[in-house]
Amino acid sequence: AQTVTQSQPEMSVQEAETVTLSCTYDTSESDYYLFWYKQPPSRQMILVIRQEAYKQQNATENRFSVNFQKAAKSFSLKISDSQLGDAAMYFCASTSYQGGSEKLVFGKGTKLTVNP
Amino acid sequence: NAGVTQTPKFQVLKTGQSMTLQCAQDMNHNSMYWYRQDPGMGLRLIYYSASEGTTDKGEVPNGYNVSRLNKREFSLRLESAAPSQTSVYFCASSAYLTSGSYEQYFGPGTRLTVT
């Protein structure tokens, strides 16, 4: 079965500093997508950034960027200039294609605390 | 644009009671999903529907049934609720984007407590 592993249950960062959240995944598929989702206390799942496996260039969205290492099956999230509003649970996810549909497989999450 | 809506937002059930969680999307997506989220865990797939008229089991289907009523609506039913089904339930729909990428869109979640 496909798995996604987030090895850091909790992380903390000082406001305005940079933090990196780790994620590794295991897939036998050649074509897939990777995601980082943010879940604030409101529990809404918010897409932070996505990476297509066929693209070599790392995705960036403003202060958020990824380090995608396809051979190592690693997909880390870097948050630059951390803000208090970045405090949340962060989930890494990869797609798994079965039964005519892509499905998401999630890691267990990393709780990010931002200290003022 | 409402996106993915879920009802109810909160529910408390007694063991053995039944209930149906409702989900609807207005984005004309073919695929829809039900996930559950437990403390210390990510989201786990309960059931999915690749298209109207089809449903398939996900990772944790025991104790649940689903109905894909039409393209918009995908409901999750607990026939006889158990305390182990206390969780937050998310519905989602998905699409391949014109950019060549893919995205799932999540509803706001339902917090269910079974006593």
Interface residues (C-beta under 8 A of the other chain):
Chain A: A1 V4 P9 Y33 R43 Q44 M45 L47 R50 E52 F91 A93 T95 Q98 G99 G100 S101 E102 K103 L104 V105 F106 G107 K108 G109
Chain B: S31 Y33 G40 M41 G42 L43 R44 L45 Y48 S49 A50 S51 T54 D56 G58 E59 V88 F90 A92 S94 G100 S101 Y102 E103 Q104 F106 P108 G109 R111
